Structure formats: structure tokens, C-alpha cells
């Protein structure tokens, strides 16, 4: 089932059209360094979406920066494009990591933002960032990224458990590449072509089932009313059906699941008190 979210839809429209909203005061930036895409989300002090930008990238793998220089260049480029549209300098940013990555990886992600001219005010784990946008107080948020499947379990508005495991969209792409005997890059294009979904999903269904098994393992010992899936790799129509069958729980996917986490990262950015 798809969850409607007006704020998320507004942000998606800004990313798709390249437009920006009028604003007052300082702005907050969320930087999502993804395995397949890097997304910048800009919100005002009240977390109202003001602007956004997205570009294909391979900045990160399993929570680790794999090309620091290219990552800095891309974030700098997207930031400068947004600054030109907004007519103001973007000074403060937040980033996100999959749960359970090393201290060194957390620092290197922060260094990318600093290299692009942002003061890093917060680094949050990805599923927790998503939960802020979805306004979840009780349940599990599963972030299916390019390299990992991460989870945050919330109770009474507090995160009580986080974890992740290295199975994500890149594993789907490798499966497609192996099945059709084509290069990885071609398989990525094929996987993300909407018209090919009915043909592709049976090929990658076993990988989705493995993600559901990972989620089931994470949930052991916790009572949750529902599971919420986000991330670009959960966009297949049958994705939630596979999860519901395995977990025996309601599974919800928001509109524009790829953009939930970057918007939530921006929510967590902290402006200096004046």
C-alpha cells in the first residue's frame, strides 16, 4: 500500500521541476550520498521543502565512501546550482549513514560535506531520518538502499533498535546482469525501466525475499504494528506484497520512496541559535 504524504510530494515536485519556493531565514540542507544517486534536500527552519536536486552517483558502498574526490565535486556542483536558484549561500548541512558503519566511515561522509563548503551539524542513520518524514511513532522503518537493507524500530517516538545488512539494490542489479548476461551498467538501466518491471521482477524476486528475511531477523523480539519501506530499491509494485507475505504484517511504501531519506536528513540539520 502506498502512503500519501503532501510534504514529500511537494519535495518531489521541486526535485523534478528544478523550481524553488520562497523562503525566509536560514536554510537547512540534507545530503544523501547514495550508492546509485546523490540527493540534496533544502528545507526552511520549519522543515518546509524549499528546493532539491538529484544526480546519479556511486559515491558510497555499504556506508563507505569509495571516491572521495568525485563525491565532493558532485555535492559542490549540486549545492552551487541550488544556491544560484535560491539566491543565498547554503551553510549548514546534515548527512546520513546506514546503521552500524564504522567511526571512520562516519567521519569520511562528514568530510565530503565539509569539502563542499557545508558546516556539518548532524549525522543520523538513514532509517531514522526516514521515520521523521513519515511521522512514525511506533513501527519499523526499512531503508532499502543500493548496498544495504537498514532498519530502525521505533516505540513511543523513540528509536529503540537499528541494524543493517549488506543486501540492496546493487544485488538486484547483479542478479539481472547475470540472468541476461549483460554488463552491470546495462542491467541497472534495465532494472529501473518502468515498462520492463513485469519482466524484471520475477528475476529479482529472490533478492527481495532475502531482504524480507533480513527484516524478519531484525524484528525478532520486537512487537511492531507495521513496517514502512523506503529507498529507491523498493519501488517495484510487488515489493510490499513479498514483504507482507513473509512478515505477516502490514507493509506500507510512501510515494516517492527514494526521496524520503534525504528529506528526513534535512529535517535533522541543526541551525545555530542566534
C-alpha positions as CSV (number, residue, x, y, z in Angstrom):
1,X,0.0,0.0,0.0
2,X,1.3,3.5,-0.9
3,X,1.3,6.1,1.8
4,X,0.4,9.6,0.6
5,X,2.5,12.5,2.1
6,X,1.9,16.0,0.9
7,X,5.2,17.3,2.1
8,X,7.1,14.5,0.3
9,X,5.1,15.1,-2.9
10,X,5.9,18.8,-2.7
11,X,9.6,18.0,-2.4
12,X,9.5,15.5,-5.3
13,X,7.9,18.2,-7.5
14,X,10.8,20.6,-6.6
15,X,13.4,18.0,-7.5
16,X,11.6,17.0,-10.8
17,X,11.0,20.6,-12.0
18,X,14.1,22.3,-10.6
19,X,12.0,25.0,-9.1
20,X,12.3,26.5,-5.6
21,X,9.9,28.0,-3.1
22,X,10.1,31.4,-1.5
23,X,11.7,31.4,2.0
24,X,12.7,33.5,4.9
25,X,15.7,33.0,7.2
26,X,18.4,30.4,7.2
27,X,18.1,27.1,5.3
28,X,18.9,23.5,6.2
29,X,20.5,21.0,3.8
30,X,20.2,17.3,3.9
31,X,22.8,15.4,1.8
32,X,22.1,11.7,0.9
33,X,25.2,10.2,-0.5
34,X,23.8,7.1,-2.2
35,X,25.0,4.0,-3.9
36,X,23.1,5.0,-7.1
37,X,22.1,8.6,-6.5
38,X,23.2,11.6,-4.5
39,X,20.3,13.9,-3.4
40,X,20.3,17.3,-1.8
41,X,17.2,18.4,0.1
42,X,16.8,22.0,1.3
43,X,14.2,22.9,3.9
44,X,13.5,26.0,6.0
45,X,13.6,26.3,9.8
46,X,10.1,24.7,9.9
47,X,11.1,21.8,7.7
48,X,9.1,23.1,4.7
49,X,10.7,21.9,1.4
50,X,12.3,24.8,-0.4
51,X,14.4,23.1,-3.1
52,X,16.1,19.9,-4.1
53,X,18.5,18.3,-6.6
54,X,19.4,14.8,-7.6
55,X,22.1,13.2,-9.7
56,X,23.4,9.7,-10.5
57,X,26.4,8.8,-8.5
58,X,28.4,5.9,-7.0
59,X,29.6,7.9,-4.0
60,X,29.2,5.2,-1.4
61,X,29.2,1.5,-1.0
62,X,27.9,-0.2,2.2
63,X,28.3,3.0,4.1
64,X,31.9,3.6,2.9
65,X,33.0,6.5,0.6
66,X,34.5,4.9,-2.4
67,X,35.5,8.0,-4.3
68,X,36.0,11.0,-2.1
69,X,37.1,13.5,-4.7
70,X,34.2,12.8,-7.1
71,X,31.8,12.9,-4.2
72,X,33.0,16.3,-3.1
73,X,32.8,17.5,-6.7
74,X,29.2,16.3,-7.1
75,X,27.9,17.7,-3.8
76,X,29.7,21.0,-4.6
77,X,28.1,21.2,-8.0
78,X,24.5,20.4,-6.8
79,X,25.0,22.9,-3.9
80,X,26.1,25.7,-6.2
81,X,23.2,25.0,-8.6
82,X,20.8,25.3,-5.7
83,X,22.5,28.4,-4.3
84,X,22.2,30.1,-7.7
85,X,18.4,29.4,-7.9
86,X,17.8,30.4,-4.3
87,X,20.0,33.5,-4.3
88,X,21.6,32.6,-1.0
89,X,24.5,30.6,0.4
90,X,23.8,27.2,1.9
91,X,25.9,27.0,5.0
92,X,24.6,24.2,7.2
93,X,24.1,20.5,6.4
94,X,23.4,17.1,7.7
95,X,24.3,13.6,6.3
96,X,23.2,10.1,6.9
97,X,24.7,6.6,7.2
98,X,23.4,3.1,7.2
99,X,23.2,1.8,10.8
100,X,26.3,0.1,12.2
101,X,29.0,1.6,10.0
102,X,32.4,2.4,11.4
103,X,33.5,5.7,13.1
104,X,36.0,6.2,10.2
105,X,33.2,6.0,7.6
106,X,31.1,8.4,9.6
107,X,34.0,10.9,9.6
108,X,34.6,10.5,5.9
109,X,31.0,11.2,5.0
110,X,31.2,14.4,7.1
111,X,34.4,15.4,5.3
112,X,32.6,15.2,1.9
113,X,30.1,17.8,3.1
114,X,32.8,20.0,4.6
115,X,34.7,19.7,1.3
116,X,31.7,21.1,-0.4
117,X,31.5,24.1,1.9
118,X,28.9,22.9,4.4
119,X,29.2,23.0,8.2
120,X,28.1,19.6,9.3
121,X,25.6,19.9,12.2
122,X,24.4,16.3,12.4
123,X,24.9,12.8,11.0
124,X,21.9,10.5,11.5
125,X,21.2,6.9,10.5
126,X,19.1,6.5,7.3
127,X,16.0,4.7,8.6
128,X,15.7,7.2,11.5
129,X,15.9,10.1,9.0
130,X,13.1,8.5,7.0
131,X,10.9,8.0,10.1
132,X,10.9,11.8,10.7
133,X,9.3,12.4,7.3
134,X,6.8,9.6,7.7
135,X,5.9,10.8,11.3
136,X,6.1,7.3,12.7
137,X,6.0,6.9,16.5
138,X,5.6,3.1,16.5
139,X,6.7,0.7,13.9
140,X,9.8,-0.3,11.8
141,X,11.3,1.7,9.0
142,X,13.2,-0.4,6.5
143,X,15.5,1.6,4.2
144,X,16.4,-0.5,1.1
145,X,19.4,1.3,-0.3
146,X,21.7,0.4,-3.1
147,X,24.1,-1.5,-0.9
148,X,22.3,-2.3,2.3
149,X,19.0,-3.0,3.9
150,X,18.8,-1.0,7.2
151,X,16.1,-0.8,9.9
152,X,15.1,1.4,12.7
153,X,12.4,0.2,15.2
154,X,10.5,3.0,17.0
155,X,8.4,2.8,20.1
156,X,6.6,5.9,21.6
157,X,8.5,8.1,19.2
158,X,12.0,6.8,20.2
159,X,14.4,4.7,18.2
160,X,15.0,1.5,20.3
161,X,16.9,-0.6,17.7
162,X,18.9,-0.1,14.5
163,X,20.8,-2.5,12.3
164,X,21.6,-3.2,8.7
165,X,22.9,-6.0,6.4
166,X,24.7,-5.8,3.0
167,X,21.9,-6.7,0.6
168,X,20.4,-3.9,-1.5
169,X,19.6,-2.6,-5.0
170,X,23.1,-3.4,-6.3
171,X,22.5,-7.1,-5.6
172,X,19.3,-6.9,-7.6
173,X,21.3,-5.3,-10.5
174,X,23.9,-8.1,-10.3
175,X,21.2,-10.7,-10.5
176,X,19.7,-9.0,-13.6
177,X,23.2,-8.8,-15.1
178,X,23.8,-12.5,-14.5
179,X,20.4,-13.5,-15.8
180,X,20.6,-11.6,-19.1
181,X,24.5,-11.9,-19.4
182,X,24.9,-8.2,-19.8
183,X,27.2,-5.6,-18.1
184,X,26.2,-4.2,-14.7
185,X,25.5,-0.7,-16.2
186,X,23.1,-2.1,-18.7
187,X,21.4,-4.2,-16.1
188,X,20.9,-1.1,-13.9
189,X,19.1,0.7,-16.8
190,X,17.0,-2.4,-17.5
191,X,16.1,-2.8,-13.8
192,X,14.9,0.8,-13.5
193,X,12.9,0.9,-16.7
194,X,9.2,1.0,-15.6
195,X,8.0,-0.7,-18.8
196,X,10.2,-3.7,-18.1
197,X,9.0,-4.2,-14.5
198,X,6.7,-7.1,-15.2
199,X,9.6,-8.9,-16.9
200,X,12.3,-8.0,-14.3
201,X,10.6,-8.5,-11.0
202,X,10.4,-12.3,-11.3
203,X,14.2,-12.2,-11.9
204,X,15.0,-10.3,-8.7
205,X,12.2,-11.6,-6.6
206,X,14.5,-14.0,-4.7
207,X,16.7,-11.0,-3.7
208,X,13.6,-9.1,-2.4
209,X,12.6,-12.3,-0.4
210,X,16.1,-12.2,1.1
211,X,15.6,-8.6,2.1
212,X,12.3,-9.7,3.8
213,X,14.2,-12.5,5.6
214,X,16.7,-9.9,6.8
215,X,13.9,-7.7,8.1
216,X,12.2,-10.7,9.8
217,X,15.5,-11.4,11.6
218,X,15.8,-7.7,12.7
219,X,12.2,-7.8,14.1
220,X,12.7,-10.8,16.3
221,X,11.8,-9.9,19.9
222,X,10.0,-6.7,18.9
223,X,6.3,-6.2,18.6
224,X,5.6,-3.7,15.8
225,X,2.2,-2.7,14.3
226,X,3.5,-2.1,10.8
227,X,6.6,-1.9,8.6
228,X,7.4,1.1,6.3
229,X,9.7,0.6,3.4
230,X,11.7,3.4,1.8
231,X,14.6,3.7,-0.7
232,X,14.8,3.5,-4.4
233,X,15.1,-0.3,-4.5
234,X,11.6,-0.8,-3.0
235,X,9.8,0.9,-5.9
236,X,8.6,-2.3,-7.6
237,X,4.9,-2.7,-7.4
238,X,5.1,-6.2,-5.9
239,X,7.8,-5.4,-3.4
240,X,5.4,-4.8,-0.5
241,X,3.4,-7.9,-1.3
242,X,6.6,-10.1,-0.9
243,X,7.3,-8.4,2.4
244,X,3.8,-8.8,3.7
245,X,3.7,-12.5,2.9
246,X,7.0,-13.1,4.8
247,X,6.5,-10.8,7.8
248,X,2.7,-11.3,8.3
249,X,2.5,-7.6,9.0
250,X,1.0,-4.5,7.1
251,X,3.8,-3.1,4.9
252,X,3.5,0.5,3.6
253,X,5.5,2.3,1.0
254,X,5.3,6.1,0.7
255,X,5.0,7.9,-2.5
256,X,8.5,8.8,-3.9
257,X,10.3,6.3,-1.6
258,X,13.7,7.4,-3.0
259,X,13.3,10.9,-1.6
260,X,12.1,10.1,1.9
261,X,15.6,9.7,3.5
262,X,17.2,12.9,2.0
263,X,14.2,15.0,3.2
264,X,14.5,13.4,6.7
265,X,18.2,14.2,6.7
266,X,17.4,17.8,6.1
267,X,14.9,17.8,9.0
268,X,17.8,16.7,11.3
269,X,20.1,19.5,10.3
270,X,20.5,21.9,13.2
271,X,20.7,25.7,12.7
272,X,22.9,27.7,15.1
273,X,20.9,29.6,17.8
274,X,21.1,33.4,17.3
